[in-house]
Structure formats: structure tokens, C-alpha cells
Amino acid sequence: MNRREAIQRAAIIMGGSFLGADSLLANTINWDAMDDAEYSKGIGIFSKAQIKLMNEIADTILPTTSTPGAKAAKVGQFMAVMVSDCYEPADQKMFTDGLAALDLRCKEKFGKTFMRASKSQRHDYLVELDKAQKEDAKTRKNGAPPNFFKQFKDLTLFGYFTSEIGATQALRMVEIPGRYDGCMPYQKGDKAWGGY
């Protein structure tokens, strides 16, 4: 191989890697710009109705206070992408079955679905589920399938605190940090540090 041929091959490889990176960036989801029209048919394996339900459950876990809640951070859309793209088919089925069971048990308990329940009913119901999953964790054996509500809560927290809203409004953030300080002064009520 001569020098000219080596340069041509290197250019093809470099050009392909740049095109690949651009196409990956083009396919990322702009959560801030996403509105109802963009997921009118759903996302991945989830319907629009399921995504709305996930947003409402997540917003009950992390409601709007002095900072926007989980629904404002589009945590339902985040979960739909995560479960659809990253979970194995069996785990996807467990998640969707868990979501349906949560809604069904709410209807049995209050005579209405989660979407139609009042804020206080939603809160009380999720507190009950949280207590049950904590008790379940004490007796859970290794290799047992995950508890749906624990999994949902973990995804809610992960989605919220890695979103722009969670990282910049619920947490403190410095985009270009200075030196590392392992012992920052903390006063009661200060936000935790975050980044994305």
C-alpha cells in the first residue's frame, strides 16, 4: 500500500465516523421541544395513554413544588424510551404488566383509575405501594424479578435528576466547574450538586 492509498482509506474511515456521529446526534430526542404531537402514536412499546399515565404517576412521586415536577421534565417519555430500547422483552412485559396492574388495583381500591383519582388518593395509594415494596425487599430472594413499583420509582428519580430541569433547577449546577473541593460547606436547605 502506498502513501496515497493509506491517506484515502484513513479519510474514508474518518468521514464515516463523523457521519455516524452526526446521524446519532440527529436521532437524539429533544425532551424540551417534545410536545403531545410528537408522540401522538406513542413511543416504542408504549401508547400515548400509557405515557400519560407514567407521567402522572411520576408527578405524584416528584410533584411540582418550588421547582417543576416529573411531568414537566417529561419523565414518562424518558421511561418509554428506556424500557423500549434498553429492556429485554421479558422485562418489558413485566414493566407493562406492572403498569396495568397498578392502574387496575387503583380502580379496585377507589372505584376509579389512577388518572381519574384525586391527588390525595393518588398520594395515599403510592405511599401504600412504597411501604409494600420496602417490606417485599426484606424477604426478596436473589434472582427474583424486580418489584414493579421500586423499578418505576428508580426510573422516575433517574429520569428526573438527569433531565435539564432536575439537574439545573432541583439541583445546583455549575456547567464549567473549577477546582475539585472535597469538603464544600453545606448549610441546611442547600440543594445538592448535580450535572448532566
Secondary structure, DSSP 8 states (H G I E B T S, - for coil): --HHHHHHHHHHHHHHHHHHHHHHHHTS--TTT--GGGGTT-BTTB-HHHHHHHHHHHHHHS--SSS--TTTTTHHHHHHHHHHHHS-HHHHHHHHHHHHHHHHHHHHHHSS-TTTS-HHHHHHHHHHHHHHHHHHHHH--TT----HHHHHHHHHHHHHHTSHHIIIIISB--SS--S--SS----TT---B---
